[in-house]
Amino acid sequence: MDIMVKNGKVSLGDSGTFFNCVFGKNGFTYNKIEGDEKTPIGNFSIEKIFFRKDRVGSFKTDFELIPIEKNYGWCDDVNSNLYNHFVLLPFAESHEDLWREDELYDIIVVLSYNTNPVIKGKGSAIFIHVAKPNMKHTKGCIALEKRDLITILGLITRSTKVEILE
């Protein structure tokens, strides 16, 4: 079962099941650039799933779940050799902390955007994650309510593709 993102909705295959979502503040793009706050258009695989075990507990999914530790980060420094890679903290170069005080990264679905090969400056840390309570736009990721994200992760398989359209 594949995931389609379009018009502020996430749909699951032909099931007719839809979930509200938010995306990049500046819309969608075929030409993502680091910091543009746009969501990349395309077809992506799910590479891995991180989660806050202390907040979410375990849930049913076909994927291996990686518990987030306080020293987990993601490099967004275009000058780093580790650009758009998971890193361990402390990390001297620019990065995002995966262990956050808010709930946004309680679940992180890592998409295969700009991963093979990684092209510096084409965007990093493109995830599906938990939305802000007010469902405000993201900096380029796709975000859903936590319960909806958990539901989706219970229905998809390792062969699931994520198609992001305008």
Stockholm file with secondary structure:
# STOCKHOLM 1.0

chainA/1-166         MDIMVKNGKVSLGDSGTFFNCVFGKNGFTYNKIEGDEKTPIGNFSIEKIFFRKDRVGSFKTDFELIPIEKNYGWCDDVNSNLYNHFVLLPFAESHEDLWREDELYDIIVVLSYNTNPVIKGKGSAIFIHVAKPNMKHTKGCIALEKRDLITILGLITRSTKVEILE
#=GR chainA/1-166 SS CCEEEETTEEEETTSCCEEECBCBTTCEESSCCTTSCCEECEEEEEEEEEECHHHHCCCCCSSCEEECCTTEEEECCTTSTTTTSEEESSCSSCEEESSCSSSTTSEEEEECTTCTTCCTTSCCCCEEEECCTTCCCBSSSEEECHHHHHHHHHHCCTTCEEEECC
#=GC SS_cons         CCEEEETTEEEETTSCCEEECBCBTTCEESSCCTTSCCEECEEEEEEEEEECHHHHCCCCCSSCEEECCTTEEEECCTTSTTTTSEEESSCSSCEEESSCSSSTTSEEEEECTTCTTCCTTSCCCCEEEECCTTCCCBSSSEEECHHHHHHHHHHCCTTCEEEECC
//
